[in-house]
Amino acid sequence: MVSYIIRRLLLLPLILFGVSLIIFGMLELLGPDKLVSVYIRGPESEKVAGAAERIIKKYGLDQPLPVKYAKWVGNILKGDLGWSLVGKQPVLNAILSRFPYTLELALWAIVPVVFVGIWLGVVSAIHHNRFLDHFLRVFAIVGWSFPDFVFGLFMILIFYSKLGWFPPGYLSYESEEIVRSAEFMKITGLVTIDSLINGRFDVFLDALRHLIAPVITLAYLWWAYILRITRSSMLEVLRKEYIRTARSKGLPEDVVIHKHAKRNALIPVATVAGQMIIALLAGTVIIETVFNRPGLGRFMATAATQLDYMSIIGGALFYSLLLVLGNLVVDVSYAIIDPRIRLK
Amino acid sequence: MKDVLLQVKNLKTYFFTEDGVVKAVDGVNFEVYRGETLGLVGESGCGKSVTSLSILRLLDEKGRIVDGEIIFEGKNLLDLSEEEMRNIRGNDIAMIFQEPMVALNPVYTVGDQIMEAIILHQKVGKNEARKKAIEMLRKVGIPEPEKRIDEYPHELSGGMRQRAMIAMALSCHPKLLIADEPTTALDVTIQAQILELMKELQKEFGMSIIMITHDLGVIAEMADRVAVMYAGKIVEYADVKTLFKDPKHPYTWGLMNSIPRLDVEQEKLKPIPGIVPDALNFPPGCKFHPRCEFATDRCRSEEPEIIEVEKDHLIACWNWEELEKVKKIRRIGDAV
């Protein structure tokens, strides 16, 4: 198991090198003149005489490709991802200051989206072709068919405009004041966790109130996918001979299903669940826009419409890192579920 | 008087599929005595596996036992609740399957899967169960059982896996073991070892075995009595010596002609012509008649019942008396 993880980790730099080459190539497509003009969109202080020369020197824009690449990577490793036009701050800061909002929504959504989705899939498989199975499948496919902004707007119409339960945004005005105040310690950047650390239960509840609607929207829209994968995988496993063996031992049906079948059925589900978690961490543009959460997805969408090259490149790097690490976690979870993979 | 452990009476198991009703088992009668081995022979699809799954009530959702009784130690298993049935499975009646590769759960260790049944039925703790599991693994001839118990099925060879399956099935000392083609997926040398092991363990535990196979060699090796099945029915039922010496049903003849023999001159093996009929579309009359060279008009229209033609020798054939003459000319039988 340990050697499996080490082997996976050794592959990481190789993958990251490949990814960086692709992104660097994208940057190169701009051509040297354009590149200077992109880099020069920095803070005002750089817009003085000789700024262009400094940038050409700093990024080695007049140098051959390998040198340029080395300088680019060197700057990235120093944390210099350029200046974000949209964020009006360095790209790294822009990403890091928005990521907690995305991360918070992702963390709260993982259990309802992924784990409840898996549970629904198992229930559906157990009730194969009976009422509950049909009901869940129709219920989930209706969710899958909804455009997310439509469903999100419905949620806001019903639960905010009509009932006033779940307001959009990420905190109420009063709570935001408290969070911004000097005595509120910001340790994780996640309001729900920091508020508990600070003992402000009211802020915690307020943050939670703002999370419920987007979480429900995400869960309902994504359930169909994970439900169907879990269901078909479960159905396939339930036909396997070792399930018959387990029954022939006299094991009760819930042990047969939750011990013998589920673990085998989860192997293909792990891939999908991993992708979903990565997608959640990358930020969901529309959900963040509809529910007015200042997260990464929304930032990237704005950057794209404003042709903010540096933010886009920085975001691409950030996403690739997430994706590579996420896939590593999926691979490790495979090995935990299935002992046969540990040996390979 | 021999003691009957299991009696199957007029068992009918049908599968209700979208294409129609499949009469997989259609009126089967047999009994298993304590300590003996009953062989259930037939080609694939003749209903022998369905019979065994019916006994344990482990049919899939489409299969249903529509008629009959399965009397085990005086109780009709078909009358028991699901919970009472679970107490019998693995405890009184255990089963081993054809492919140890797919019959063991790949994501749990062999030990875990053996201990499960012990903990469930013998109400013992984990440590005690582990000791018993190691003991069972040693009994089935797995070397270094203390080490092997923590291995996963894919780390064992085919023969070792089947031994582990047997250890699992016998861990609660069942009174009846149903072995569904236990050696078919194994190498020939391993086959012999596994059969030998099963015989030894049968003596040690005094259990009965239902040996399901298509291999008459396995039957000759293992069985005390034999039921030959064809298309959901038993067509010949006799003790093993009688069956090999004096087979009466033309289907049994066919089976015997398809095994190579060293003692008789044979130009080539004679397979039974034709194929097993489609269970959705059985021929009228005797289901074997399209493949039977002795078929008469009566065979094509009326289905023969199984009757006792000699003491403890039952067959289902209209023409068995005529066939006795043919048998002498063709020198069929005398194989034991």
Chai-1 contact restraints between the chains, C-beta under 6 A:
chainA,res_idxA,chainB,res_idxB,connection_type,confidence,min_distance_angstrom,max_distance_angstrom,comment,restraint_id
A,E241,B,F97,contact,1.0,0.0,6.0,A-B,restraint_1
A,E241,B,V102,contact,1.0,0.0,6.0,A-B,restraint_2
A,E241,B,A103,contact,1.0,0.0,6.0,A-B,restraint_3
A,Y242,B,A103,contact,1.0,0.0,6.0,A-B,restraint_4
A,Y242,B,L104,contact,1.0,0.0,6.0,A-B,restraint_5
A,Y242,B,N105,contact,1.0,0.0,6.0,A-B,restraint_6
A,T245,B,A103,contact,1.0,0.0,6.0,A-B,restraint_7
A,R247,B,L58,contact,1.0,0.0,6.0,A-B,restraint_8
A,S248,B,L56,contact,1.0,0.0,6.0,A-B,restraint_9
A,S248,B,R89,contact,1.0,0.0,6.0,A-B,restraint_10
A,S248,B,M95,contact,1.0,0.0,6.0,A-B,restraint_11
A,K249,B,G90,contact,1.0,0.0,6.0,A-B,restraint_12
A,K249,B,A117,contact,1.0,0.0,6.0,A-B,restraint_13
A,G250,B,R86,contact,1.0,0.0,6.0,A-B,restraint_14
A,G250,B,R89,contact,1.0,0.0,6.0,A-B,restraint_15
A,G250,B,G90,contact,1.0,0.0,6.0,A-B,restraint_16
A,G250,B,N91,contact,1.0,0.0,6.0,A-B,restraint_17
A,H260,B,N105,contact,1.0,0.0,6.0,A-B,restraint_18
A,R263,B,V107,contact,1.0,0.0,6.0,A-B,restraint_19
A,N264,B,V107,contact,1.0,0.0,6.0,A-B,restraint_20
A,D338,B,V107,contact,1.0,0.0,6.0,A-B,restraint_21
A,P339,B,Y152,contact,1.0,0.0,6.0,A-B,restraint_22
A,R340,B,H154,contact,1.0,0.0,6.0,A-B,restraint_23
